[in-house]
């Protein structure tokens, strides 16, 4: 591990002090800057000196030494706040970590804490850690958390998916600042000694453990606190959030594509007369691309201000609170000596979308124009190439004869329903909102079939290599269109393909292992909008089809799932119908 990527070396620290002593010139000086001091929660005026990527001085003085290379910026008429923090990102929702980070930067989110699940599925640790190191070259500060479970039922059990050595390597990596999220918390609460051990190792390393406790009672929250949980982002009401704060949790409020709860929760908190916001965070929780049309954490701050959160607290929630949660307040989350030079320049205090952004001391956005965002990640260097299948799918394998199907309650919740067998017809002719569904192994070893109610009324076929397990999903009312979409998905090296009445009507190439695209975020947002509109025209009546595809096999959600082991009753943890070996 390249430790110099994660902390300043002694020589650099000496240089920082030399700037104060007048022996070296700062690289930037922000003169007469009105800035938010998040410790005092006051707007102060100061001169701010930056040397390379670090804030070295905040106060009344101007530097004794400057050179022609020192950039001096008159900040009168602007308001400066720390760069925003997204504490819970899933950077693989069609986009990739680099494209998300670059896009986030444009509206002031300068630090991302990311899920490592996709790297666990796609890469060995050595390659993954090289990629983490590579991403330290981005202007955004990129951190990660270490998963303790797969979030689905794998054919190889969890002990084979993750072992002690692998998890501990992640936890000990400098870029990994959290353990969790605990989607497997019921197992840990009652029987999973290995998961509990990993929690304790995380605590030993002085890193927080994030829960995943939807609908948890006060007793359950108390028990998980006793086992070592520090934070949770699953509150869906003001009461649930207040309950977590009362017990000493850091509690994140979601403003996400499937849980846009922020405005509602802040309103409900008025009943509790909450006046201390120090343990509250924001998160967009891995929203799908089009939800980010107007930015990321800047939108959360905007909503909070509109709903009456005190101005200084609204910004603190997005900055210093997250830094304190991760015990990294010495590094980011404030405009103060010693912190990374992540600074947003605002036209007005109540408008959190910046006109200029400094990231690691360099301009990412200047006067509304994105500049300096030209870093390129060579995904192939890390083995993240196009998806290549070493097997073929025959239409004869599209057999659907399960007596139980999955009925969509919303975007991500599925309930079982009884069905009649219909395995020999090319076109599904009964109920208008029912479709065939198949999950097939990326390596071609097994398949699981059933029926899905509520996804479409008429679409011939959809095939997606994007899924929670990395396996391939086929959905549709026409087996021929499903085969057409599958073949096209294979041709383009992975992606999401829609076919209808013998024609390809939409395709989104996901050239990074069939899961992520390399296209710029702005372009992806328009592509996702196009796909969503098409699916809605074909009868998709919910809000987020991308999340439907992602969570089709996720066993942390009720009630029934199509998983690599078969059709599964999530509540009872029973495999109702096992996968068929090919």
C-alpha positions in Angstrom: 0.0 0.0 0.0 1.3 3.5 -0.9 0.9 5.2 2.4 2.0 8.6 1.0 -1.3 8.7 -0.9 -3.3 8.9 2.3 -1.2 11.2 4.5 1.3 14.0 4.1 5.0 13.0 4.4 7.3 14.7 6.9 8.9 16.8 4.2 5.5 18.1 3.1 4.6 18.9 6.7 7.8 20.9 7.1 7.0 22.8 3.9 3.5 23.7 5.3 5.1 25.2 8.4 7.7 27.0 6.3 4.8 28.8 4.5 3.7 30.2 7.9 7.3 31.3 8.7 7.6 33.1 5.4 10.2 30.8 3.8 7.9 29.4 1.2 5.1 31.1 -0.7 1.6 29.7 -0.6 0.2 28.5 -3.9 -3.2 30.3 -3.3 -4.4 33.1 -1.1 -8.1 33.7 -0.6 -8.3 37.4 0.5 -11.1 38.8 2.6 -13.0 35.6 2.5 -16.3 35.4 4.4 -16.4 31.7 5.4 -18.4 29.4 7.6 -16.5 28.4 10.7 -18.3 25.1 11.4 -16.9 24.8 14.9 -18.4 28.1 16.0 -21.2 28.0 13.5 -20.5 31.6 12.6 -19.6 33.4 9.4 -16.2 35.0 9.8 -13.9 37.0 7.6 -10.3 35.9 7.1 -7.4 35.4 4.7 -7.0 31.8 3.8 -3.6 30.5 2.7 -3.4 27.2 0.7 -0.2 25.3 -0.1 -0.7 22.7 -2.8 -3.6 20.6 -1.5 -3.8 21.8 2.2 -5.1 24.8 4.0 -2.2 26.1 6.1 -3.5 29.3 7.6 -6.8 31.0 8.3 -6.6 34.4 10.0 -6.0 38.1 9.7 -2.5 38.1 8.2 -1.4 38.0 4.6 1.7 36.0 3.7 5.1 37.6 3.9 6.3 35.7 0.8 4.5 35.4 -2.5 5.8 34.7 -6.0 4.5 35.0 -9.5 3.0 31.5 -9.1 0.9 32.5 -6.1 -2.7 32.9 -7.1 -4.4 35.6 -5.1 -8.2 35.6 -5.2 -10.3 38.5 -4.0 -13.3 36.7 -2.3 -15.3 39.8 -1.4 -19.0 39.3 -2.3 -18.7 35.5 -2.0 -19.4 33.1 0.8 -17.1 30.1 1.4 -18.1 26.8 2.9 -16.2 23.5 3.2 -16.6 20.9 0.4 -19.6 18.6 0.9 -19.4 15.0 2.0 -21.5 12.1 0.7 -21.0 9.5 3.5 -22.8 6.6 1.8 -22.3 6.2 -1.9 -22.9 3.1 -4.1 -20.7 4.2 -7.0 -21.9 1.5 -9.5 -25.5 2.4 -10.3 -24.7 2.3 -14.0 -22.1 5.0 -13.5 -18.7 4.2 -12.1 -16.7 5.7 -9.2 -14.8 8.0 -11.4 -17.7 9.4 -13.4 -19.8 9.8 -10.2 -16.9 11.6 -8.4 -16.2 13.9 -11.3 -19.9 14.8 -11.6 -20.3 15.3 -7.9 -17.4 17.7 -7.8 -19.2 20.1 -10.2 -21.8 20.9 -7.5 -19.5 20.9 -4.5 -19.4 17.3 -3.2 -15.7 16.8 -2.8 -15.6 13.7 -0.6 -17.3 10.4 -1.2 -17.4 7.3 1.1 -18.1 4.3 -1.1 -19.4 0.8 -1.0 -16.8 -1.9 -1.9 -19.4 -4.6 -2.9 -18.7 -4.5 -6.6 -15.0 -4.8 -6.1 -15.6 -7.9 -4.0 -17.7 -9.4 -6.8 -15.4 -8.5 -9.7 -11.8 -8.4 -8.4 -9.2 -9.9 -6.1 -8.0 -7.8 -3.3 -4.6 -7.0 -4.8 -6.2 -5.5 -7.9 -8.9 -3.7 -6.0 -6.3 -2.1 -3.6 -4.3 -0.9 -6.6 -7.5 0.7 -8.0 -8.2 2.4 -4.6 -4.7 3.8 -4.7 -5.1 5.0 -8.3 -8.3 6.9 -7.3 -6.3 8.9 -4.8 -5.1 10.8 -7.8 -8.6 12.2 -8.4 -9.4 15.7 -7.1 -12.2 14.2 -5.0 -11.3 12.5 -1.7 -12.4 8.9 -2.2 -12.9 6.6 0.8 -14.5 3.2 1.1 -16.3 0.9 3.5 -15.8 -2.8 4.0 -18.8 -5.1 3.5 -19.4 -8.1 5.8 -21.9 -9.8 3.5 -22.9 -10.1 -0.1 -26.5 -8.8 0.2 -27.8 -11.8 -1.6 -27.9 -15.6 -1.2 -24.8 -16.8 -3.1 -24.3 -20.4 -4.4 -21.0 -20.3 -2.6 -21.9 -19.6 1.0 -20.9 -16.4 2.7 -17.8 -18.1 4.2 -16.5 -18.7 0.6 -17.6 -15.3 -0.6 -15.7 -13.5 2.2 -13.1 -14.9 4.6 -11.4 -13.4 7.6 -8.2 -12.6 5.8 -10.0 -10.8 3.0 -12.3 -8.7 5.3 -9.4 -7.8 7.6 -7.3 -6.7 4.6 -10.0 -4.3 3.6 -10.5 -3.0 7.1 -6.8 -2.3 7.5 -6.5 -0.4 4.2 -5.9 3.4 4.7 -8.7 4.3 2.2 -11.3 2.1 4.1 -12.8 4.2 6.9 -15.9 2.1 7.9 -17.2 -1.4 8.4 -20.6 -2.4 7.2 -23.2 -1.6 6.1 -24.9 -4.4 8.2 -27.5 -5.7 5.8 -27.0 -9.0 7.6 -27.7 -7.6 11.0 -30.3 -10.2 12.0 -27.7 -12.9 11.6 -25.1 -10.9 13.6 -27.7 -10.2 16.3 -28.5 -13.9 16.9 -25.8 -16.2 15.6 -23.2 -14.9 13.3 -20.0 -14.9 15.4 -17.8 -14.2 12.4 -19.7 -11.0 11.6 -19.6 -9.9 15.2 -15.8 -10.5 15.2 -15.4 -8.3 12.1 -17.4 -5.6 13.9 -15.0 -5.8 16.9 -12.0 -5.6 14.6 -13.4 -2.5 13.0 -13.8 -0.9 16.4 -10.3 -2.0 17.4 -9.1 0.0 14.4 -11.0 3.0 15.6 -13.3 2.9 12.6 -17.1 3.2 12.8 -19.6 0.4 12.0 -22.6 1.4 9.9 -25.9 -0.4 10.5 -28.8 -1.1 8.1 -31.8 -1.3 10.4 -35.0 -0.6 8.5 -38.0 -0.6 10.9 -35.9 -1.6 13.9 -37.5 -1.3 17.3 -35.8 0.7 20.1 -34.8 -2.6 21.7 -33.2 -3.8 18.5 -31.3 -0.5 18.0 -30.1 -0.8 21.6 -28.8 -4.3 21.1 -27.0 -3.4 17.9 -25.5 -0.4 19.7 -24.2 -2.8 22.4 -22.6 -4.9 19.6 -20.8 -1.9 18.2 -23.0 -0.1 15.6 -22.4 3.6 15.3 -24.5 4.9 12.5 -27.6 4.1 10.4 -29.3 5.6 7.3 -32.6 3.6 7.3 -34.9 6.1 9.0 -38.1 6.7 7.1 -39.8 9.0 9.5 -39.0 11.7 12.0 -39.8 9.4 14.9 -37.3 6.8 13.6 -34.6 9.4 13.2 -35.2 10.8 16.6 -35.1 7.3 18.1 -31.6 6.8 16.7 -30.4 10.2 17.9 -31.7 9.5 21.3 -29.7 6.3 21.5 -26.4 8.0 20.4 -26.4 7.0 16.7 -25.2 9.2 13.9 -28.3 9.2 11.8 -28.3 9.9 8.1 -31.4 11.2 6.4 -31.9 9.9 2.8 -32.7 12.0 -0.2 -32.5 9.2 -2.7 -34.3 8.0 -5.9 -36.2 5.3 -4.0 -36.4 7.0 -0.6 -36.6 10.8 -1.1 -37.4 11.2 2.7 -35.4 14.3 3.6 -38.1 17.0 3.3 -40.7 14.8 5.0 -38.4 13.8 7.9 -37.3 17.3 8.6 -41.0 18.4 8.8 -41.8 15.6 11.1 -38.9 16.5 13.4 -40.6 19.8 14.2 -42.8 17.8 16.6 -39.7 16.9 18.6 -38.3 20.5 18.7 -34.9 19.2 17.6 -32.4 22.0 18.0 -29.1 19.9 18.0 -28.2 18.6 14.6 -24.6 17.5 15.3 -25.3 13.8 14.9 -27.4 14.1 11.7 -26.0 13.4 8.2 -27.3 13.6 4.6 -27.0 10.8 2.1 -28.3 10.2 -1.4 -27.7 6.4 -0.9 -26.6 5.4 -4.4 -29.3 7.1 -6.3 -29.8 6.2 -10.0 -28.4 8.7 -12.5 -31.3 10.9 -13.4 -32.0 11.7 -9.7 -28.7 13.6 -9.7 -29.8 16.0 -12.5 -29.3 19.0 -10.2 -26.5 17.7 -8.1 -25.9 15.6 -5.0 -25.3 16.9 -1.5 -26.0 20.5 -2.6 -29.6 19.5 -3.2 -29.9 18.0 0.3 -28.6 21.3 1.9 -31.1 23.3 -0.3 -34.0 21.2 1.0 -32.9 21.5 4.6 -32.7 25.3 4.3 -36.1 25.4 2.7 -37.6 23.4 5.5 -36.2 25.6 8.2 -33.0 23.9 9.4 -30.8 26.7 10.7 -28.4 27.8 7.9 -25.2 27.0 9.7 -26.5 23.6 10.7 -27.7 22.8 7.2 -24.0 23.1 6.0 -22.5 21.4 9.1 -24.7 18.3 8.4 -23.0 18.1 5.0 -19.5 18.7 6.2 -18.1 18.6 9.7 -20.8 16.1 11.0 -19.7 13.5 8.5 -16.0 14.2 9.2 -16.7 13.6 12.9 -18.6 10.4 12.3 -15.6 9.0 10.5 -13.1 10.5 13.1 -11.5 12.4 10.2 -12.4 16.0 11.2 -8.6 16.7 11.3 -8.6 16.0 7.5 -11.8 17.4 6.0 -15.1 18.9 6.7 -14.0 22.4 7.7 -12.1 25.5 6.5 -9.3 25.4 9.0 -5.5 24.9 9.2 -4.4 21.3 8.4 -7.5 20.3 6.3 -7.5 19.3 2.7 -8.3 22.4 0.6 -11.9 21.4 -0.4 -13.7 24.8 -0.6 -17.0 25.8 -2.2 -17.6 29.4 -3.3 -21.2 30.5 -3.0 -23.0 33.5 -4.5 -25.3 33.6 -1.4 -25.4 31.9 1.9 -28.7 30.3 1.2 -27.7 28.9 -2.2 -25.5 25.8 -1.6 -24.8 25.2 -5.3 -21.3 26.7 -5.8 -20.1 28.9 -8.6 -16.5 27.8 -8.0 -15.0 24.7 -6.3 -11.5 24.1 -5.0 -10.7 20.4 -4.7 -7.4 19.4 -3.1 -6.3 23.0 -3.7 -6.9 23.1 -7.4 -9.8 24.6 -9.4 -12.4 22.0 -10.4 -15.0 24.7 -11.2 -14.2 28.3 -11.7 -16.9 31.0 -12.2 -19.4 28.3 -13.3 -17.1 26.5 -15.7 -15.8 23.0 -15.0 -12.0 23.0 -15.5 -9.2 20.5 -14.8 -11.5 17.5 -14.8 -9.5 15.5 -17.3 -8.2 12.6 -15.3 -8.7 9.2 -17.0 -9.0 5.8 -15.3 -7.7 2.9 -17.4 -10.2 0.3 -16.3 -8.6 -2.4 -18.5 -5.4 -2.0 -16.4 -7.4 -3.5 -13.5 -9.0 -6.3 -15.5 -12.3 -4.4 -15.8 -12.9 -5.1 -19.4 -16.1 -5.8 -21.4 -18.1 -8.8 -20.3 -17.3 -12.0 -22.3 -19.5 -15.0 -22.0 -18.0 -18.5 -22.6 -21.4 -20.1 -23.1 -24.5 -19.7 -25.2 -28.2 -19.6 -24.3 -30.7 -21.6 -26.3 -34.4 -20.5 -26.5 -35.3 -24.0 -25.4 -33.9 -23.1 -21.9 -36.6 -20.4 -21.5 -38.9 -22.7 -19.6 -41.2 -21.1 -17.0 -43.2 -23.5 -14.9 -43.0 -22.3 -11.3 -46.2 -22.4 -9.2 -45.1 -19.2 -7.4 -44.2 -15.8 -8.9 -43.1 -12.5 -7.6 -45.5 -9.6 -7.4 -44.0 -6.0 -7.2 -45.4 -4.0 -4.3 -43.1 -1.1 -5.1 -39.8 -0.6 -6.9 -38.0 -3.1 -4.7 -40.4 -5.1 -2.5 -41.7 -8.4 -3.9 -44.5 -10.6 -2.6 -45.2 -14.2 -3.7 -48.4 -15.0 -5.7 -49.8 -18.3 -7.0 -49.6 -18.8 -10.8 -50.4 -21.4 -13.4 -47.7 -23.2 -15.3 -47.1 -21.8 -18.7 -43.7 -23.0 -20.0 -44.4 -23.9 -23.7 -45.6 -20.7 -25.2 -43.4 -18.1 -26.9 -45.8 -15.3 -25.9 -47.2 -14.9 -22.4 -50.8 -14.4 -23.0 -52.5 -14.3 -19.6 -52.5 -11.4 -17.1 -51.5 -8.1 -18.8 -49.0 -7.1 -16.2 -47.2 -10.4 -15.9 -43.8 -11.3 -17.5 -41.3 -14.2 -17.6 -38.2 -13.6 -15.5 -34.9 -15.5 -15.5 -31.7 -15.1 -13.5 -28.8 -16.9 -15.2 -25.3 -17.3 -13.9 -22.7 -15.1 -15.5 -20.5 -18.2 -15.9 -23.4 -20.2 -17.4 -23.6 -22.9 -14.7 -27.2 -22.5 -13.5 -30.5 -20.7 -14.1 -33.6 -19.8 -12.1 -37.0 -19.0 -13.7 -40.3 -17.6 -12.5 -42.8 -14.9 -13.3 -42.8 -11.2 -12.4 -46.0 -9.3 -11.9 -46.0 -5.5 -12.1 -42.9 -4.8 -14.2 -44.4 -4.6 -17.7 -47.7 -5.0 -19.5 -46.4 -5.5 -23.0 -42.6 -5.3 -23.4 -41.2 -8.2 -25.5 -37.9 -8.5 -23.7 -35.3 -6.8 -21.4 -31.9 -8.3 -20.6 -29.6 -6.8 -18.1 -26.1 -7.8 -17.0 -26.5 -5.1 -14.3 -27.6 -6.9 -11.1 -26.8 -7.1 -7.4 -24.9 -10.4 -7.9 -23.3 -9.7 -11.3 -25.5 -12.4 -12.9 -27.8 -11.8 -15.9 -31.5 -10.9 -15.7 -34.0 -11.6 -18.5 -37.6 -10.2 -18.3 -40.3 -10.1 -20.9 -43.5 -11.4 -22.4 -41.9 -12.8 -25.6 -39.3 -15.5 -25.5 -38.0 -14.5 -29.0 -37.6 -10.8 -27.9 -35.8 -12.0 -24.8 -33.4 -14.0 -26.9 -32.9 -11.1 -29.2 -32.1 -8.8 -26.3 -29.8 -11.4 -24.8 -27.8 -11.8 -28.0 -27.4 -8.1 -28.4 -26.4 -7.7 -24.8 -23.7 -10.3 -25.3 -22.5 -8.6 -28.6 -21.9 -5.2 -26.9 -20.0 -6.7 -24.0 -22.7 -6.3 -21.3 -25.4 -3.7 -20.7 -29.2 -3.3 -20.6 -31.0 -4.0 -23.9 -34.7 -3.8 -24.7 -36.3 -5.6 -27.6 -39.9 -5.5 -28.9 -41.6 -7.2 -31.8 -38.3 -8.4 -33.3 -36.4 -5.1 -33.0 -33.9 -3.7 -30.6 -35.5 -0.5 -29.3 -32.9 0.6 -26.6 -29.4 -0.3 -25.5 -27.1 1.0 -22.8 -23.6 -0.5 -23.1 -22.0 -1.2 -19.7 -18.5 -1.9 -20.9 -17.0 -2.1 -17.4 -17.7 -5.8 -16.7 -21.3 -5.5 -17.8 -22.1 -3.4 -14.7 -20.9 0.2 -15.2 -20.5 2.5 -18.2 -17.6 4.9 -18.9 -19.8 7.5 -20.5 -19.9 11.0 -18.8 -22.6 11.3 -16.2 -24.5 14.0 -18.1 -24.9 11.7 -21.0 -25.9 8.7 -18.8 -28.6 10.8 -17.1 -30.3 11.3 -20.5 -29.9 7.6 -21.4 -31.5 6.5 -18.2 -34.4 9.0 -18.6 -34.9 7.5 -22.1 -35.0 4.0 -20.7 -37.3 4.9 -17.9 -39.7 6.6 -20.3 -39.7 3.5 -22.5 -40.4 1.1 -19.7 -43.2 3.3 -18.3 -44.7 3.4 -21.8 -44.7 -0.4 -21.7 -46.4 -0.5 -18.3 -43.8 0.0 -15.6 -45.8 1.8 -12.9 -43.1 2.5 -10.3 -40.4 5.1 -10.2 -37.0 3.5 -10.4 -36.6 0.5 -12.8 -32.8 0.5 -12.3 -33.2 -0.3 -8.7 -35.8 -3.0 -9.5 -33.1 -4.7 -11.6 -30.4 -4.2 -8.9 -32.5 -5.5 -6.0 -34.3 -8.3 -7.8 -31.9 -10.8 -6.0 -31.3 -8.8 -2.8 -32.2 -10.8 0.3 -32.1 -7.9 2.7 -35.5 -6.9 1.4 -38.8 -8.8 1.8 -40.5 -11.0 0.9 -39.5 -13.2 -2.0 -36.4 -13.0 -4.3 -34.9 -14.7 -7.3 -31.3 -15.6 -6.2 -28.4 -17.7 -7.4 -29.6 -20.5 -5.2 -33.2 -20.3 -6.4 -36.5 -18.7 -5.5 -36.2 -17.8 -1.9 -38.5 -16.9 1.0 -36.5 -14.1 2.5 -38.3 -14.0 5.9 -38.0 -17.8 6.5 -34.7 -18.1 4.7 -36.1 -21.0 2.8 -35.2 -21.9 -0.8 -38.7 -22.6 -2.3 -37.4 -23.8 -5.7 -33.7 -24.4 -6.3 -31.7 -23.2 -9.2 -31.4 -25.6 -12.2 -27.9 -26.6 -13.2 -27.3 -26.2 -16.9 
